[in-house]
């Protein structure tokens, strides 16, 4: 996503969809998607949150899966 007015790159926004502190990965559901919905995974140990929290993140695609990095609550 690129903002057209200032040229800044904006981070995607999503909601914590599945969170379990005992599992290795938890799931972010993106706010916007195109034809296919692909949930974004993040390592639970790296970020503490609650179900339903809104977050911004950078995403990286590896082997057809998306992983979140630099997660921030909004």
C-alpha positions as CSV (number, residue, x, y, z in Angstrom):
1,X,0.0,0.0,0.0
2,X,1.4,3.3,-1.0
3,X,0.0,6.7,0.0
4,X,-0.3,8.9,-3.1
5,X,-0.1,12.3,-1.4
6,X,3.3,12.1,0.4
7,X,4.8,8.9,-1.1
8,X,5.1,7.2,2.3
9,X,4.6,3.5,2.5
10,X,1.8,2.6,4.9
11,X,1.7,-0.6,6.9
12,X,-1.3,-3.0,6.4
13,X,-3.9,-3.0,9.2
14,X,-5.5,-6.1,10.6
15,X,-7.2,-7.6,13.6
16,X,-6.0,-10.3,15.9
17,X,-8.1,-13.3,14.9
18,X,-6.6,-16.2,16.8
19,X,-4.3,-15.8,19.8
20,X,-3.0,-18.5,22.1
21,X,0.1,-17.8,24.2
22,X,0.9,-21.6,24.3
23,X,1.1,-21.9,20.5
24,X,4.1,-20.9,18.3
25,X,2.0,-18.9,15.8
26,X,-1.1,-16.7,16.1
27,X,-3.2,-15.2,13.3
28,X,-3.9,-11.7,12.1
29,X,-6.9,-11.3,9.8
30,X,-6.2,-8.4,7.3
31,X,-8.7,-5.5,7.1
32,X,-8.5,-5.5,3.3
33,X,-7.8,-8.3,0.8
34,X,-8.3,-9.0,-2.8
35,X,-9.9,-12.2,-4.3
36,X,-8.3,-14.6,-1.8
37,X,-8.2,-14.1,1.9
38,X,-4.8,-15.1,3.2
39,X,-4.4,-14.8,7.0
40,X,-1.1,-13.5,8.3
41,X,0.9,-15.5,10.9
42,X,3.0,-14.0,13.7
43,X,5.2,-15.6,16.4
44,X,3.3,-15.4,19.7
45,X,6.4,-15.0,21.8
46,X,7.3,-11.7,19.9
47,X,4.1,-9.8,20.7
48,X,1.5,-9.8,23.5
49,X,-2.1,-8.9,22.7
50,X,-5.7,-9.8,23.1
51,X,-8.3,-11.2,20.7
52,X,-9.8,-8.4,18.6
53,X,-6.9,-5.9,18.9
54,X,-6.2,-3.8,15.8
55,X,-2.6,-3.9,14.7
56,X,-0.3,-2.5,12.0
57,X,2.4,-4.8,10.6
58,X,4.9,-5.4,7.8
59,X,4.3,-8.7,6.0
60,X,6.7,-11.1,4.4
61,X,5.7,-14.0,2.1
62,X,7.5,-17.3,2.4
63,X,6.3,-20.5,0.6
64,X,2.9,-19.1,0.0
65,X,2.3,-18.0,3.6
66,X,2.4,-14.5,5.0
67,X,4.3,-13.7,8.2
68,X,3.9,-10.4,10.1
69,X,7.0,-8.4,11.4
70,X,7.2,-5.1,13.3
71,X,3.7,-5.4,14.8
72,X,2.3,-2.4,16.5
73,X,-1.0,-1.9,18.3
74,X,-3.2,0.9,17.0
